[in-house]
Amino acid sequence: MVTKKTEVAAATSNAVAAFNMGDVPDYVKNGTGRGSENVGAKDIVLPRLELIQAQSPIKDDNPDAVEGYMFNTVTQEVLGDTVFVIPVFYRMEYLVWKDQDEGGGFFGAFFFEDEAERRRDRLIKDGENPEFIEILDTPVHYCLRVDPVTLKTEQIVISMSKSKSKVSRKWNATIQIAGGDRFGRVYRVTSFKDKNKQNKTFFNYVVQPAGFPPEAVFREAERLYTMFSTEGVSANHEAAMGADREHASGPQTDNIGG
């Protein structure tokens, strides 16, 4: 029996078959970005690079999700146990959270601590228990992820609060010692199994120098730096719910260099 639903499905399948899903045609490949002239950093929510932990929700939906692997929080693509990134721009941000055990909640990321404090005060005024509303100092690394084979790039953010903050400080120190532009070197990001104060294991970052980017990739990073440093830019911090927060009490562990 042919139903309306079957007819719609068949029509959709035929329509999709008419599209070229293979190599990008020259008439598309040679486009110059027309139509997106007014899209700036402030109009884009950047994905986070996140580690898959024991309780990460992505494990319920993706058979490729393995603890210790990394994934893109927007596309949900599992990236494996090693990624290569170029750090482009750094900033400390202040995130307002509600304790997960008390229902959880993400109430915004702010570039200045006093803005986060005002947000926290409004929440308390509206009836939230001050004991469960926290301002989390969050080192944020705005990066360009690079495929080492194809050299394809994508914008991604690595935020390193609490148990990851020492990784952040040592990564910044490594960049400063190297000298030159922040985006002048590529870094290999992997993971290792750590323990928190409750003796529970979780995965944390390891960051190591991996060489210099090809010139075309360097120029892309340079372009992003100009955009990030002159326009507002925000990361998909809300996706951290249930990830960073799960291990917020972890130790300050040395990670860079293994």
Secondary structure, 3 states (H helix, E strand, C coil): CCCHHHHHHHHHHHHHHCCCCCCCCHHHHCCCCCCCCCCCHHHCEECEEEECCCCCCHHHHCCCCCCCCEEECCCCCEEECCEEEEEEEEEEEEEEEECHHHCCEEEEEECCHHHHHHHHHHHHHCCCCHHHEEEEEEEEEEEEEECCCCCCEEEEEEECCHHHHHHHHHHHHHHHHHCCCHHHCEEEEEEEEEECCCCCEEEEEEEEEEECCCHHHHHHHHHHHHHHHHCCCEECHHHHCCCHHHHCCCCCCCCCCC
